Amino acid sequence: MTPGAFRQVLCDRIVARAGAGILRVAVTGVDGVGKTRLADDLASDLRAMGHHVIGASIDGFHNARARRYARGRHSPEGFYSDSFNLDAFRRELLDPLSPGGNRRYRTAVFDHRTDSPVEITEQTAPAAAILLVDGIFLLQEALRPCWDLTILLDAPFTETFTRLAARDGGDTDPATEANRRYRDGQLLYEKENRPHEWAEILVDYGDLDDPKIVRG
């Protein structure tokens, strides 16, 4: 399937679910798989179709560096368990845009690059909108009730670390010490939460030029 046709299929699935309220969509997968770019492209496509889209990422809800690395700089457990402030993620973004929420939300509270809080102006969502959130670990048990539609992009670590190296630099080998924190932390998450079983739409994203919908 061409990338354009693939995005159109996803847009059609999303629009079919949209209604009078706010549709909460998760675009998830491991680091480097292509979540953010796809979410941005889907947001553009949906806006062109006339829909109000709120774009966000769990990356705007990191914990402070001291918390993230409290178990050690290379700890997989720390990467999985301590990277994100899930309370703030829910309080500031997901809960306000859930049924019965007040629709007053913020898309970020912390910048992990500067290791400091950010002041994002609170916004009020319209009664009908599509929330597109990208990020890792979005199908963990604490967050699963927050989604109306989940899209999981799947690709082998050999491919995703190659994409990460092309984007950010670093080693393409998933087994190196520098990559072990991220690879093994995501394996811990997968073992505990079985995201491939929970995702409504599962995508083989090993070839960006030929994505395949495996389920959904």
VOPAGU-2260 file (C-alpha; in pm, 1 decimal, decimal comma):
REM VOPAGU-2260
SITE   aa  ch    i         X         Y         Z
SITE  MET   A    0       0,0       0,0       0,0
SITE  THR   A    1     137,9     341,3     -85,9
SITE  PRO   A    2     191,3     584,4     205,2
SITE  GLY   A    3     -80,9     811,1      68,8
SITE  ALA   A    4    -334,0     529,7      39,8
SITE  PHE   A    5    -235,7     407,9     386,1
SITE  ARG   A    6    -299,1     750,0     540,8
SITE  GLN   A    7    -632,7     772,7     362,0
SITE  VAL   A    8    -740,9     439,7     508,5
SITE  LEU   A    9    -646,2     557,9     857,4
SITE  CYS   A   10    -824,3     889,6     807,5
SITE  ASP   A   11   -1136,1     704,8     695,3
SITE  ARG   A   12   -1123,6     484,8    1007,5
SITE  ILE   A   13   -1078,4     789,4    1229,4
SITE  VAL   A   14   -1356,3     989,3    1064,9
SITE  ALA   A   15   -1590,2     689,2    1089,0
SITE  ARG   A   16   -1544,2     700,3    1467,5
SITE  ALA   A   17   -1573,2    1077,1    1505,0
SITE  GLY   A   18   -1900,7    1204,2    1641,1
SITE  ALA   A   19   -2045,3    1477,5    1856,4
SITE  GLY   A   20   -1770,8    1454,6    2117,6
SITE  ILE   A   21   -1392,6    1437,9    2121,3
SITE  LEU   A   22   -1236,0    1129,7    1963,7
SITE  ARG   A   23    -912,0    1035,3    2141,0
SITE  VAL   A   24    -665,7     857,9    1910,2
SITE  ALA   A   25    -329,7     710,3    2013,5
SITE  VAL   A   26     -52,3     662,6    1755,3
SITE  THR   A   27     208,0     448,1    1926,7
SITE  GLY   A   28     505,0     215,8    1878,6
SITE  VAL   A   29     868,8     195,6    1980,4
SITE  ASP   A   30    1119,2     480,0    1953,1
SITE  GLY   A   31    1211,1     555,6    1593,4
SITE  VAL   A   32     924,0     372,8    1426,2
SITE  GLY   A   33     773,1     690,7    1277,0
SITE  LYS   A   34     490,2     783,0    1514,6
SITE  THR   A   35     531,5    1158,4    1518,6
SITE  ARG   A   36     564,4    1201,0    1143,7
SITE  LEU   A   37     258,5     985,2    1078,6
SITE  ALA   A   38      53,4    1165,9    1345,3
SITE  ASP   A   39     151,3    1502,4    1196,6
SITE  ASP   A   40      58,8    1384,7     847,0
SITE  LEU   A   41    -275,0    1248,2     965,3
SITE  ALA   A   42    -348,0    1575,7    1143,6
SITE  SER   A   43    -281,2    1769,7     823,0
SITE  ASP   A   44    -497,3    1533,6     618,8
SITE  LEU   A   45    -785,4    1548,7     866,8
SITE  ARG   A   46    -772,5    1927,1     888,0
SITE  ALA   A   47    -786,2    1943,3     509,6
SITE  MET   A   48   -1102,5    1734,8     534,8
SITE  GLY   A   49   -1253,8    1998,4     764,0
SITE  HIS   A   50   -1201,0    1839,8    1104,6
SITE  HIS   A   51   -1073,0    2017,8    1414,8
SITE  VAL   A   52    -760,2    1828,9    1522,3
SITE  ILE   A   53    -567,9    1866,3    1847,5
SITE  GLY   A   54    -214,8    1732,0    1814,7
SITE  ALA   A   55      -5,6    1633,8    2115,6
SITE  SER   A   56     268,2    1396,6    2227,9
SITE  ILE   A   57     350,4    1224,8    2553,1
SITE  ASP   A   58     696,5    1377,7    2501,6
SITE  GLY   A   59     553,1    1699,2    2646,2
SITE  PHE   A   60     502,0    1521,0    2978,0
SITE  HIS   A   61     847,2    1390,2    3069,8
SITE  ASN   A   62     962,8    1371,8    3427,3
SITE  ALA   A   63    1262,8    1577,7    3532,5
SITE  ARG   A   64    1603,0    1430,5    3448,4
SITE  ALA   A   65    1678,7    1343,9    3811,4
SITE  ARG   A   66    1363,9    1130,2    3824,4
SITE  ARG   A   67    1420,8     974,2    3482,3
SITE  TYR   A   68    1772,5     857,9    3568,2
SITE  ALA   A   69    1724,6     781,8    3937,0
SITE  ARG   A   70    1771,7     406,4    3873,4
SITE  GLY   A   71    2084,9     467,0    3666,6
SITE  ARG   A   72    2168,0     624,6    3332,7
SITE  HIS   A   73    2133,7     292,8    3146,4
SITE  SER   A   74    1846,0     137,9    3342,7
SITE  PRO   A   75    1572,4     -17,7    3124,9
SITE  GLU   A   76    1339,1     -15,3    3426,3
SITE  GLY   A   77    1398,9     355,5    3465,7
SITE  PHE   A   78    1322,1     421,0    3100,6
SITE  TYR   A   79     993,3     233,7    3117,2
SITE  SER   A   80     874,6     332,1    3463,3
SITE  ASP   A   81    1018,1     680,6    3517,4
SITE  SER   A   82    1026,4     860,8    3182,5
SITE  PHE   A   83     682,9    1021,6    3195,5
SITE  ASN   A   84     458,2    1202,3    3439,7
SITE  LEU   A   85     140,2    1008,0    3375,7
SITE  ASP   A   86     -55,2    1201,5    3637,8
SITE  ALA   A   87      13,0    1529,1    3456,8
SITE  PHE   A   88     -49,8    1365,1    3117,8
SITE  ARG   A   89    -395,8    1263,6    3229,1
SITE  ARG   A   90    -474,4    1572,3    3436,3
SITE  GLU   A   91    -370,8    1832,1    3179,2
SITE  LEU   A   92    -461,0    1661,9    2850,5
SITE  LEU   A   93    -646,6    1333,1    2851,9
SITE  ASP   A   94    -900,8    1375,9    3132,0
SITE  PRO   A   95   -1022,6    1720,9    3022,9
SITE  LEU   A   96   -1083,1    1582,0    2672,9
SITE  SER   A   97   -1258,4    1269,0    2797,0
SITE  PRO   A   98   -1637,4    1234,5    2820,2
SITE  GLY   A   99   -1753,0    1462,3    3100,3
SITE  GLY   A  100   -1428,3    1659,7    3095,4
SITE  ASN   A  101   -1422,0    2038,3    3097,0
SITE  ARG   A  102   -1237,5    2054,1    2760,2
SITE  ARG   A  103    -973,7    2291,4    2903,3
SITE  TYR   A  104    -638,5    2133,3    2823,0
SITE  ARG   A  105    -264,7    2188,2    2781,8
SITE  THR   A  106     -52,7    1994,7    2534,9
SITE  ALA   A  107     273,3    2001,4    2735,0
SITE  VAL   A  108     405,2    2076,3    3082,0
SITE  PHE   A  109     777,2    1989,5    3061,0
SITE  ASP   A  110    1065,4    2019,5    2815,0
SITE  HIS   A  111    1307,0    1729,4    2861,8
SITE  ARG   A  112    1571,4    1899,4    2646,0
SITE  THR   A  113    1603,6    2194,0    2884,7
SITE  ASP   A  114    1494,3    1986,4    3185,6
SITE  SER   A  115    1247,0    2251,5    3288,8
SITE  PRO   A  116     872,0    2313,1    3306,1
SITE  VAL   A  117     705,8    2494,7    3017,8
SITE  GLU   A  118     423,0    2743,0    3032,4
SITE  ILE   A  119     172,9    2639,7    2768,3
SITE  THR   A  120    -144,2    2845,8    2759,8
SITE  GLU   A  121    -453,2    2649,8    2851,0
SITE  GLN   A  122    -687,8    2607,3    2557,5
SITE  THR   A  123   -1052,5    2509,1    2531,6
SITE  ALA   A  124   -1143,5    2239,8    2281,8
SITE  PRO   A  125   -1460,7    2259,9    2076,7
SITE  ALA   A  126   -1734,2    2015,6    2161,0
SITE  ALA   A  127   -1640,5    1799,7    1861,7
SITE  ALA   A  128   -1275,1    1738,1    1779,1
SITE  ILE   A  129   -1014,4    1472,0    1712,5
SITE  LEU   A  130    -727,7    1438,3    1959,4
SITE  LEU   A  131    -419,9    1277,4    1801,3
SITE  VAL   A  132    -152,1    1178,4    2052,7
SITE  ASP   A  133     175,6    1013,4    1955,2
SITE  GLY   A  134     428,6     847,1    2180,0
SITE  ILE   A  135     572,7     536,3    2335,8
SITE  PHE   A  136     409,2     338,4    2616,5
SITE  LEU   A  137      58,4     465,5    2531,4
SITE  LEU   A  138    -104,6     123,6    2569,2
SITE  GLN   A  139       3,3      61,6    2925,0
SITE  GLU   A  140    -278,8     -32,9    3158,6
SITE  ALA   A  141    -306,2     309,0    3324,1
SITE  LEU   A  142    -369,6     479,0    2988,6
SITE  ARG   A  143    -578,2     226,0    2796,3
SITE  PRO   A  144    -914,0     365,8    2919,1
SITE  CYS   A  145    -820,1     706,3    2776,5
SITE  TRP   A  146    -832,5     604,2    2409,7
SITE  ASP   A  147   -1121,4     563,4    2167,8
SITE  LEU   A  148    -896,9     435,4    1887,5
SITE  THR   A  149    -542,5     297,6    1902,2
SITE  ILE   A  150    -295,2     263,4    1615,0
SITE  LEU   A  151      22,2      63,3    1678,5
SITE  LEU   A  152     310,9      90,1    1431,1
SITE  ASP   A  153     529,0    -220,5    1439,1
SITE  ALA   A  154     883,3    -261,6    1304,3
SITE  PRO   A  155    1188,2    -461,6    1418,9
SITE  PHE   A  156    1446,3    -296,0    1642,2
SITE  THR   A  157    1708,6    -336,5    1370,1
SITE  GLU   A  158    1501,6    -102,7    1155,2
SITE  THR   A  159    1389,8     143,8    1423,1
SITE  PHE   A  160    1740,0     196,1    1561,7
SITE  THR   A  161    1861,1     256,2    1206,7
SITE  ARG   A  162    1594,9     524,5    1171,4
SITE  LEU   A  163    1693,0     673,2    1507,3
SITE  ALA   A  164    2058,5     684,8    1404,8
SITE  ALA   A  165    1967,6     861,1    1081,3
SITE  ARG   A  166    1759,0    1114,1    1274,5
SITE  ASP   A  167    1962,7    1171,8    1589,5
SITE  GLY   A  168    2297,2    1000,9    1536,8
SITE  GLY   A  169    2411,0     709,1    1749,3
SITE  ASP   A  170    2462,0     338,3    1696,5
SITE  THR   A  171    2233,9     137,2    1471,4
SITE  ASP   A  172    2291,5    -183,0    1672,6
SITE  PRO   A  173    2004,7    -240,2    1921,8
SITE  ALA   A  174    2234,2    -449,1    2144,9
SITE  THR   A  175    2493,8    -182,3    2224,3
SITE  GLU   A  176    2518,7     -49,5    2579,3
SITE  ALA   A  177    2401,2     293,1    2467,5
SITE  ASN   A  178    2082,6     143,0    2320,5
SITE  ARG   A  179    2011,8    -121,2    2583,7
SITE  ARG   A  180    1814,7     116,3    2808,4
SITE  TYR   A  181    1569,8     192,1    2529,9
SITE  ARG   A  182    1545,7    -153,8    2372,7
SITE  ASP   A  183    1507,3    -343,2    2699,7
SITE  GLY   A  184    1280,1     -81,3    2854,1
SITE  GLN   A  185    1042,1    -121,8    2563,5
SITE  LEU   A  186    1063,4    -499,3    2593,8
SITE  LEU   A  187     964,4    -468,0    2961,3
SITE  TYR   A  188     666,0    -256,7    2858,1
SITE  GLU   A  189     563,8    -506,5    2592,0
SITE  LYS   A  190     591,1    -801,6    2829,9
SITE  GLU   A  191     381,0    -629,6    3095,6
SITE  ASN   A  192     118,0    -469,9    2872,5
SITE  ARG   A  193      95,9    -677,1    2549,5
SITE  PRO   A  194      32,9    -371,0    2329,5
SITE  HIS   A  195      14,2    -577,9    2010,5
SITE  GLU   A  196    -290,5    -754,9    2152,5
SITE  TRP   A  197    -460,2    -436,5    2272,2
SITE  ALA   A  198    -410,7    -218,5    1965,2
SITE  GLU   A  199    -721,3    -190,7    1752,6
SITE  ILE   A  200    -524,3    -110,8    1436,1
SITE  LEU   A  201    -191,8    -294,4    1404,5
SITE  VAL   A  202      39,2    -182,1    1125,1
SITE  ASP   A  203     347,7    -348,3     980,9
SITE  TYR   A  204     564,8     -36,7     948,5
SITE  GLY   A  205     888,0    -210,9     862,9
SITE  ASP   A  206     886,0     -53,7     515,7
SITE  LEU   A  207     784,5     312,9     524,0
SITE  ASP   A  208     713,1     300,4     151,8
SITE  ASP   A  209     482,4       0,2     183,4
SITE  PRO   A  210     296,2       0,2     518,9
SITE  LYS   A  211      55,6    -286,1     572,6
SITE  ILE   A  212    -245,7    -298,1     802,0
SITE  VAL   A  213    -222,6    -633,2     978,9
SITE  ARG   A  214    -535,5    -593,9    1190,4
SITE  GLY   A  215    -816,8    -343,4    1210,5
